Amino acid sequence: MRYLVEERCISTSYQNQVINSIKFYYEKVLGRPRNEYYLQRPRLTRRLPEVLSMEEVALIFRAVMNIKHRCILFLIYSGGLRLGEVINLHVKDIDSDRMMMKVRQGKGRKDRYTLLSDKALELLRAYFREYKPKVWLFEGENGSRYSSRSVQEIFYKAVTKSGVRKHASVHTLRHSFATHLLESGTDIRYIQELLGHSNMKTTLIYSHITRRGLEGIRSPLDSLNI
């Protein structure tokens, strides 16, 4: 392990894989009883997710002309959906009366409801009139489910066209959804429910990103007479 860390400079995730493989070999392959291994696991680095401002989200959306493509991105940001969740939406998952979307078998194989915005519903109705989806809300070829790669391509092209310089992915819309809700005063417990997080610690990361509460704080540099 010392050689791998110091000489080969392997990542923290690779170090954990090595330790797990040692445990697997002794316990599963050789059939030995579970034991304590005196190998220190690396401390995982915590990286804050990239977040777009509301103005940047608007710029990206304005760069998308195709109504189907706009609908997909609108719904991701409207409800904080994961990529796999938006392409798994069925037509019947849109509840316009309650202004909610039903997310089926999200991460952890859990169903949940999340927000459907007025603007997203308005665009959805126009999309329905034009495309007339039958089972999947967003259909690919021959009525099959839309592909995740296609959604990624839509988003990357929109970011490039918009001129937004941040290193953003489709998942950045989900991070931005949570951060913007927190900044607007939404209780973090509700955000946890909307995102489908089983652990509050996962949701609390957005408290490290938000500018809420920092607006009135002035840098001490501005007080220097220079």
N, C-alpha and C positions, 0 to 999 in steps of 0.2 A: 504493500500500500504506500509506503514511504517513497519507493522508487516511482510508482505511478504518479504520485502527487508532485514530487520534487523534480523528477527527470522528464516525465512525459506530460506534466501539467494538465492532467485530465480534469474535466468539469466536475462539479459537485454531484450532478445527477449520475455521471459515470461512476464516481466513487461509491455511491449508494448501490448501483447495479452490481459492482464487484463484491461488496459486502453481502448483498442478498444472494449472489451466486455461491458464495462460500457456505452460507447457511443452508442453501438448497442442497449442495453437494453432500454435506455431512449428515443432514437430517433426512432428506428424501432419497438420495441415491444410496448412501451407506446405511441408512436406517438407524442412525444413532439418536439418542434422546436429545431433546432441545437443551441447549447449553448457553451459557453466557460467553460471548466472544469479546475479547478486549481490543476491539477496533473502534476507534472514535468516529462516529458518523459526522460528515461535514455539515456545517451550518448553512442552510439554504439562503441564498441571497434574495432579498425582496426588492422587486422592481415595481415601481408605480406604473400603472397602465397609461398609455397615451390617451388624451382626451381632446376632443374638438370643442371649440367654442360654438355657441348657437349660431353665430354669423358664419362660421366655417361650414357647419352642417347645411345651412341654407344655400351657401355657394355650391356645395357638392350636389344638392338636390336640383338646383337650377340648371346644372350642367347635363341633366338626364332628360331627354326629350321623349323617349319611348314610354308610353303610359304604363305598360306592364312592368318595366324596369323601375319606374318611379314608385309604383305601388309596393314592390318588394322592399325597396329601401325605406319608404315611408313606414311600413309596418314594423320593420326591425327597430327603427328609432321610436316609433309610437309606443311600443310595448317592451322595449329592451330585449328583443328576441335574439337567440343564438342563430347562427347560420342554419344549422340542422333543423331548428324549430320552425323557421319561416318556410322552408321548402316542404315541411311535413304538414303544413296547415291544410285542412279540408275546407270546402265551401261552407259546410255546416258549422265550422268553428267560429265563424264571424257572428257575433250576437249584437246586432245593431240596436236592439231595444235597450240593452243594458250597457252598450258602448264598451264591450269587452271582447277579448279574443281568448279562445280556449287553446292552451298549449298542451298537446298530447305527448305523454311519455318524454318529458324533457330530461335533462341530466339527472341521473338517479332514478330514472323510470317513474317520474312523478308527473301527474297532470296538475295544471294550475290555470288560473285566469290572469290576464294582464290587460293593460289599457288599450282601447281603440280610440284614437283621436278623431275629432270632427273632420279635420282636413283629410285624414287617411280614409275615412268612410266616404267622403265626397268623391275622392279619386277612385276608390274601389267600385263605386256604383257606375262610374263612367267606364272603368275597366270591364265590369261585368257585361255591360251593354255591348262592348266591342268584341270581347273574347269568348264570352259565355262558357266559363269553365264548368266542368261537370262533377268531378270528384275532388281532385287536387285543386286547391285554390290557384296555384301557379303550375300550369301544365307544360311539359316539354313536348318532344315529338311523340306522336301517336297517343296523346293523352296521358303519357307517363309523368312521373314526378319531375319537376324542374331540377336541374343539376346544381350542386354547390359550386362547381367550377364556374358555371355561367354567372352566378351571383357575384362571385369574386371578381370576375372580369368586368362586369357592369360597374362595380364599385371602383376598381382601380382606374378604369377609363374616366369615370366621373371625377375622381380626385385629380387626375392629371389635367383634365380639361378645365377644372375649377380654378387651378392655380394654387390650391392649398399645399403648403410645403411640408406639413407634418407627415411622419411615417405612419399612415393610418391603414387599417384593414377593416373588413366588414364588422369584426367584433368591436372595433373602436366606437361604432354607433351605439352598441349596448353599454359600453363604459360611459359614453357621453350622456345617454339617457339617464343613468343612475346619478351621475354627477350633477346634471342640470336639475333633476328633481330635488336633490339634497340642497342645492343652492337656492331653490325656490321655497324652501321651508318644509318640504315633505318629511314626515317622521321616518327615520331610517328603518324602523320595523316594517313599515309598509313597503319600502323599497326592497327589503329582503324578501317579502312575499311576492312582489311583482317579478323579481329576478329569479325566484325559485331557489334561493340559497338555503341550504339546510343549516348552515352555521353562520351566526351573526358576524364572526371574525372575517369571513369572506367579504361581507358587505361593508364592514368598517373601513376597508382600504380606501373607499371613496371619501372618507372624512379627511384623508391625508392629501387629497387632490383639490377639493373644493376651495374656492376663494371666499366662501361665506364666513363672515366675521373678520376678514382681513382688510376689507375696503377702507376702514377708518384708521388703520395702522400706518404710520408714516415712518419711512426708513430714517434712521439717525443721521445718515449721510446728508439728508436734506436740511438738517438743522445746523450743519457746520458753516461757519462764516469763511468761505474760501472763494 
